[in-house]
Amino acid sequence: MRQFLLLFALTVACYGARCPPFTHLFLRGEEKSGTTFFEYVIEHIIREHCNGSGECMESGNPRSEYYSPFSKKSEQRGMTVLLADGECEWHFSLGGDKHSTGLARQPGLRYALIFRDPRDVLLSAREFFVREDRGGHAYFSKILGDMAALYANAQGQDCIVVFYELLLSNPEAEVRRVAGELGFDLSDRALAAVLERTSLDHMRKLERGGELRGLTKSARYGAKVREGRPGAWRDEYTGSDAARLTEAMKRALQPALLEMFKEL
């Protein structure tokens, strides 16, 4: 219960009106914090809404088929979602810099933010970028700086806040919460479909088939599904190393984020 009270305090805004007070939704999160995973969750929430109502378009055209925005066929990687019998709409952009900490303050913009324990972010970056030096304390300082900046910039903005650990440990509640804040009331069948298609096992199948692609379509780095186990940092960083990482977090992060990571 305490986790959900903290999440409520961290979520900057929600709405209950017929039409949402935003026209564009953008996702932001630190690299290796689960942004690809969160993108798939949002995409499949939208997919289930579209399957039930047909009120979605991609690149300005009605969708005749649904495919992952990460597949080679998808160039624009954007979705327009219609609500309230076409009275209002909003656009989910899969382009842009999802790892940017800057949040433009303009009417009609909404952000979906994902946070992850920075110690697990460090471990994931070290294992993913094996040819680069992304496993040291200097890079950890960058992670903490980016995370603190993202949270600070979110204050007063219209944001949905999600924690990677909760998406994995309590996916039913988190998917329903995110869907509700996007204006969708998922049926039990739709919820089950979202959970199945965004499971790590299913995403690993997409990766093996070449369908799990990063937003930049980089030939050097493709989207990959790793172990995804929260708290894996405890197996790698022990003793004085673990203490230094934890102390660095206390110095750099806001108390609300620290409290949430403690609860996770």
C-alpha positions as CSV (number, residue, x, y, z in Angstrom):
1,M,0.0,0.0,0.0
2,R,2.8,2.4,0.9
3,Q,4.3,2.0,-2.6
4,F,1.0,3.1,-4.2
5,L,0.7,6.1,-1.9
6,L,4.2,7.2,-2.9
7,L,3.4,6.6,-6.6
8,F,0.3,8.8,-6.2
9,A,2.4,11.5,-4.7
10,L,5.0,11.2,-7.5
11,T,2.5,11.3,-10.3
12,V,2.2,14.9,-11.2
13,A,-1.3,15.0,-12.8
14,C,-4.2,12.9,-13.9
15,Y,-7.6,13.8,-15.4
16,G,-11.2,12.8,-15.2
17,A,-12.8,15.0,-17.9
18,R,-14.3,13.6,-21.1
19,C,-11.4,14.7,-23.2
20,P,-7.8,14.6,-21.8
21,P,-6.1,17.9,-21.4
22,F,-3.2,16.8,-23.6
23,T,-2.7,16.4,-27.4
24,H,0.8,14.7,-27.5
25,L,2.3,12.0,-25.3
26,F,6.1,11.6,-25.1
27,L,8.1,9.0,-23.2
28,R,11.2,9.8,-21.2
29,G,13.6,7.8,-19.1
30,E,17.3,7.1,-18.4
31,E,19.0,4.8,-20.9
32,K,18.7,1.2,-19.7
33,S,15.9,2.1,-17.3
34,G,13.2,0.1,-19.2
35,T,12.1,2.6,-21.8
36,T,11.7,0.0,-24.5
37,F,9.6,-2.1,-22.2
38,F,7.4,0.9,-21.2
39,E,7.0,1.8,-24.9
40,Y,5.7,-1.7,-25.6
41,V,3.3,-1.4,-22.6
42,I,1.8,1.9,-23.9
43,E,1.7,0.6,-27.5
44,H,-0.2,-2.5,-26.5
45,I,-2.6,-0.6,-24.3
46,I,-3.4,1.6,-27.3
47,R,-3.6,-1.6,-29.5
48,E,-6.3,-3.0,-27.3
49,H,-8.2,0.2,-27.4
50,C,-8.0,0.2,-31.2
51,N,-9.0,-3.4,-31.5
52,G,-12.2,-2.6,-29.5
53,S,-13.1,0.7,-31.1
54,G,-11.1,1.1,-34.3
55,E,-10.4,4.7,-33.2
56,C,-6.7,4.8,-34.1
57,M,-4.6,5.9,-37.0
58,E,-1.0,5.7,-37.8
59,S,0.8,8.3,-40.0
60,G,-2.6,9.8,-40.7
61,N,-4.1,6.7,-42.2
62,P,-6.7,4.3,-40.6
63,R,-4.9,1.2,-39.4
64,S,-5.7,-1.8,-41.5
65,E,-3.3,-4.0,-39.5
66,Y,-1.5,-3.7,-36.3
67,Y,2.3,-4.1,-36.0
68,S,4.9,-3.1,-33.6
69,P,6.2,0.4,-34.0
70,F,9.7,-1.2,-33.8
71,S,9.3,-3.3,-36.9
72,K,11.0,-2.4,-40.1
73,K,7.7,-1.5,-41.8
74,S,7.0,1.3,-39.3
75,E,8.7,4.5,-40.4
76,Q,6.8,7.3,-38.6
77,R,6.3,5.3,-35.4
78,G,3.4,7.5,-34.2
79,M,-0.2,6.8,-33.3
80,T,-3.2,9.1,-33.2
81,V,-5.8,8.0,-30.7
82,L,-9.4,9.2,-30.8
83,L,-11.6,9.4,-27.7
84,A,-15.2,10.3,-26.9
85,D,-16.6,9.3,-30.3
86,G,-14.0,11.4,-32.1
87,E,-14.5,14.6,-30.1
88,C,-10.9,14.6,-29.0
89,E,-7.6,13.0,-29.9
90,W,-4.1,12.7,-28.8
91,H,-0.9,11.6,-30.5
92,F,1.7,9.1,-29.0
93,S,5.1,9.9,-30.5
94,L,7.6,7.1,-30.7
95,G,10.2,9.4,-32.2
96,G,12.5,12.0,-30.6
97,D,15.0,11.5,-27.8
98,K,13.4,9.3,-25.2
99,H,16.5,9.6,-23.0
100,S,16.4,13.4,-22.8
101,T,15.8,15.0,-19.4
102,G,14.3,18.1,-20.9
103,L,10.5,18.5,-20.8
104,A,9.1,21.3,-22.9
105,R,6.6,23.4,-21.0
106,Q,3.8,23.8,-23.6
107,P,0.1,23.4,-23.3
108,G,-1.1,20.0,-24.6
109,L,2.0,18.0,-23.9
110,R,2.0,15.0,-21.5
111,Y,5.0,12.9,-20.5
112,A,5.2,9.2,-19.5
113,L,8.3,8.9,-17.2
114,I,9.9,5.6,-16.2
115,F,12.4,5.4,-13.4
116,R,14.5,2.4,-12.3
117,D,16.9,1.8,-9.4
118,P,20.1,3.5,-10.7
119,R,22.3,0.7,-9.4
120,D,20.5,-1.7,-11.8
121,V,20.7,0.9,-14.5
122,L,24.5,1.0,-14.0
123,L,24.7,-2.8,-14.1
124,S,22.6,-3.1,-17.3
125,A,24.7,-0.4,-19.0
126,R,27.9,-2.1,-18.1
127,E,26.7,-5.4,-19.5
128,F,25.1,-3.9,-22.6
129,F,27.7,-1.4,-23.7
130,V,30.6,-3.9,-23.3
131,R,32.9,-1.9,-25.5
132,E,32.5,1.3,-23.7
133,D,33.3,2.4,-20.2
134,R,29.8,2.6,-18.7
135,G,30.3,0.7,-15.5
136,G,32.3,3.0,-13.4
137,H,31.5,5.6,-10.7
138,A,31.8,8.5,-13.2
139,Y,29.1,7.0,-15.4
140,F,27.0,6.4,-12.3
141,S,27.2,10.1,-11.5
142,K,25.9,10.8,-14.9
143,I,22.9,8.4,-14.4
144,L,22.1,10.1,-11.1
145,G,22.4,13.6,-12.5
146,D,20.1,12.7,-15.4
147,M,17.6,11.0,-13.1
148,A,17.5,13.9,-10.7
149,A,17.1,16.4,-13.6
150,L,14.3,14.4,-15.2
151,Y,12.4,14.3,-11.9
152,A,13.0,18.0,-11.2
153,N,11.9,19.0,-14.7
154,A,8.7,17.0,-14.2
155,Q,7.5,19.1,-11.3
156,G,4.4,21.1,-12.4
157,Q,4.2,19.1,-15.7
158,D,1.4,16.7,-16.8
159,C,3.2,13.4,-16.2
160,I,2.5,9.7,-15.7
161,V,5.2,8.3,-13.4
162,V,6.1,4.6,-13.6
163,F,8.8,2.5,-11.8
164,Y,10.3,-0.4,-13.7
165,E,10.3,-2.6,-10.7
166,L,6.5,-2.2,-10.2
167,L,5.8,-2.9,-13.8
168,L,7.5,-6.3,-13.3
169,S,6.3,-7.1,-9.8
170,N,2.7,-6.0,-10.1
171,P,2.0,-5.7,-13.9
172,E,-1.8,-6.0,-13.6
173,A,-2.2,-3.0,-11.3
174,E,0.4,-0.9,-13.1
175,V,-1.0,-1.5,-16.6
176,R,-4.5,-0.7,-15.4
177,R,-3.3,2.5,-13.8
178,V,-1.4,3.6,-16.9
179,A,-4.3,2.8,-19.1
180,G,-6.7,4.7,-16.9
181,E,-4.5,7.8,-16.9
182,L,-4.4,7.6,-20.7
183,G,-8.2,7.5,-20.8
184,F,-8.8,3.8,-21.4
185,D,-10.9,1.4,-19.3
186,L,-9.4,-2.0,-20.2
187,S,-11.6,-5.1,-20.0
188,D,-10.2,-8.2,-18.3
189,R,-9.6,-9.7,-21.8
190,A,-7.8,-6.6,-23.0
191,L,-5.6,-6.5,-19.9
192,A,-4.7,-10.1,-20.3
193,A,-3.7,-9.4,-23.9
194,V,-1.5,-6.5,-22.9
195,L,0.2,-8.5,-20.2
196,E,0.9,-11.5,-22.5
197,R,2.3,-9.3,-25.3
198,T,4.5,-7.3,-23.0
199,S,5.9,-10.2,-21.1
200,L,9.7,-10.6,-21.1
201,D,9.3,-14.0,-22.8
202,H,7.2,-12.6,-25.6
203,M,9.6,-9.6,-26.1
204,R,12.5,-12.1,-26.3
205,K,10.7,-13.9,-29.1
206,L,10.4,-10.6,-30.9
207,E,14.1,-9.9,-30.4
208,R,15.0,-13.3,-31.8
209,G,12.8,-12.6,-34.8
210,G,14.4,-9.2,-35.4
211,E,11.2,-7.3,-34.6
212,L,12.5,-5.7,-31.4
213,R,14.2,-2.6,-32.8
214,G,15.4,0.5,-31.1
215,L,13.8,3.8,-32.0
216,T,16.9,5.1,-33.9
217,K,17.2,1.8,-35.9
218,S,20.9,1.9,-35.1
219,A,22.9,-0.9,-36.7
220,R,25.3,-0.7,-33.8
221,Y,22.7,-1.0,-31.0
222,G,19.4,-2.8,-31.4
223,A,16.8,-3.1,-28.7
224,K,17.5,-6.2,-26.5
225,V,15.7,-7.9,-23.7
226,R,18.0,-8.8,-20.8
227,E,17.4,-10.6,-17.6
228,G,15.2,-7.8,-16.3
229,R,15.6,-8.9,-12.6
230,P,15.2,-6.0,-10.1
231,G,17.9,-6.0,-7.5
232,A,20.4,-7.8,-9.6
233,W,23.0,-5.1,-8.7
234,R,23.2,-6.8,-5.2
235,D,25.0,-9.8,-6.8
236,E,27.6,-7.6,-8.5
237,Y,28.2,-4.6,-6.2
238,T,28.9,-5.7,-2.6
239,G,30.7,-4.3,0.4
240,S,32.4,-0.9,-0.1
241,D,31.3,-0.7,-3.8
242,A,27.6,-1.1,-2.8
243,A,28.0,1.5,0.0
244,R,29.6,4.0,-2.3
245,L,26.8,3.7,-4.9
246,T,24.1,4.0,-2.2
247,E,25.8,7.1,-0.7
248,A,26.1,8.7,-4.1
249,M,22.3,8.2,-4.5
250,K,21.6,9.9,-1.2
251,R,23.6,12.9,-2.3
252,A,22.2,13.2,-5.8
253,L,18.6,12.2,-5.8
254,Q,15.5,13.9,-4.4
255,P,14.0,12.5,-1.1
256,A,10.8,11.3,-2.9
257,L,12.8,9.2,-5.3
258,L,15.1,7.8,-2.6
259,E,12.0,6.8,-0.6
260,M,10.5,5.1,-3.5
261,F,13.6,3.1,-4.3
262,K,13.9,2.1,-0.6
263,E,10.3,0.7,-0.8
264,L,11.0,-1.2,-4.0
